[in-house]
Amino acid sequence: MNLLVVGQSHVAAIRAAAKTHREAFPDEPRTRVIHTLEEAYAPEFENVAEGDYSAARFSSKLRAAIADQMERHNPRIASVIGGNVHNALALMRHPRPFDFLLSGEQGPPRDAGAELIPEALVRATLTQKLQPDFARLRALRAIAGPFVHVESPPPVRDETYIAAHAESWFRDRSDGQLVVAGAGLRWRMWRLTSRILCEAVQALDGHFLQVPTEVQGNDGFLRLEFAADPTHGNEAYGEAVIRAIEDR
Amino acid sequence: MAEHPYRSFPDGAYWRRSVAACGADVDPIVGEFPRIDQSDRVATAGSCFAQHVARHLAASGFNYLVTEPAHPIVDAEAARAAGYGVYTARYGNIYTTLQLVQLVDRAYGRFSPVEDVWVSPDGSSVIDPFRPTIQPGGFASEAEMHADRAQHFSAVRQALETLDVMIFTLGLTEGWVSTIDGAAFPLCPGVAGGTFDRTAHAFRNLRMAEVRTQIGAFVERLQALNPKARLILTVSPVPLAATASGHHVLPATTYSKSVLRAAAQEAAEDLDGVYYFPSYEIITGPQARGRFFAEDLREVTEEGVEHVMRVFLRHAAGIEIAPLAQPSAVTDDGFTRDMSRWVETMCDETMLDDQNG
């Protein structure tokens, strides 16, 4: 089955895995990706005014690219849209450390020294910051109909790994003090974001696909052999995700 | 002409000169009023009218003390809806002096009410009985509510121990208490959570002596923690949304406001560092001819609030704010503006009427 995976930074793992597979098995169905932020499609959106994404749709170039792929290859459509808002908020330890209790799940213990923010307020904050991703999901639905959305990669537990590999985006914002947030907070932010996105995808009649269990350790964190960096999966991760989409 | 004491009194002692002649612009402060410097940490608490005081203080260059600010990651709109920054700490509306004293005792571990968790009306979340509307939708779990409450108490202690001036707006005499340990609830159980139980919950309508004693008890606690702290009392001009007294709501309101007003006067006369500011008179006095009340004859218009704050700032800080242009007629824009501001003022007492309506 041909696949078309639409997203942003998380398409890299898919693209790498797809390339390797294509080279090994050139006659088999292909997985293709569209990165909505690539220069060729800019600007990504139309109808966005002053941060209001309620009427947003993909640009004509982006719409045409997706439609062309659909017409030529009749692929199963999948999304890895977004997937880094939780990292922007909680990969690094905030100067005013915070944590929250996640309802219905145990997870790692709360950082006792951190300020508690009620879950509802963390959810409201994530929801506000996810507006561009919600718009992307709606825009994709308008073109492609119901689709599969793949949960973003679980957090890496190892703080040393994160500190050593932190991406420049986060490093630049750490003001020279690179302190990784506690594993518990990172876990909870990922889980809550997944819940919010699951609700959004289901509201669009889509299917929210949890990350394959094989990429997770017993504690649910991302196994290091599937990590490209502190926030993204690698080629092996991409291969596992492609199989999960195909098996869906 | 015979001499008598009235001959030497200032204009403010005479109704004709200082009220009838001034109309709604009356400035009813005579004599000394406590000065507030810009460096003084000013805290606020009380009934919903106090939200306006807090809003204007924050916008007037005062050192408005907030010891429980929202975390900076939290969306500003969501934070305000959750009561952050509305008052010095996230205690919500404190309607009665009973609640005020209780808050101090709870914050310092001297009182732990037996009934300290409610379930939301739809059963999906947990409500703090002593801040029943502070968390929209309720807390996700009992553990979260307790953790948030512990954090809140820490902020209350910090406020009490570091403030220079506290402005407290007395709102109500009526309230509901636990029959088990006397714990005072800001809202009747069952209105915004919990279950009303006639054997566990009782109505109380405080008497003047009780309110006066409770103000004294609060001041004693406050000044033991913070000897230099000053307290400015005001009485909310907002009438009761509903009464459980068995009387008509109009005389019930008059009783409630009269008790609060008299207790505030006595406290200001009896206690060092305690003052009274007449916002109640500015809004409700006949000189205003009702113009400071909104269409529902209950909420105070933004014009009224601004006049109150103009008088307050003049005497407390020596700041003179230009009076608003007098509107010749109500305009849609003015109405919309006032309503928008009022919608922002969360007066959960109105939930009583919503429940019965």
Interface residues (C-beta under 8 A of the other chain):
Chain A: L89 H94 R96 F98 F100 L101 S103 E115 L116 I117 P118 E119 A120 L121 V122 A124 T125 Q128
Chain B: A70 H71 P72 I73 V74 D75 A78 A79 A82 Q135 P136 G137 F139 A140 S141 A143 E144 A147 D148 Q151
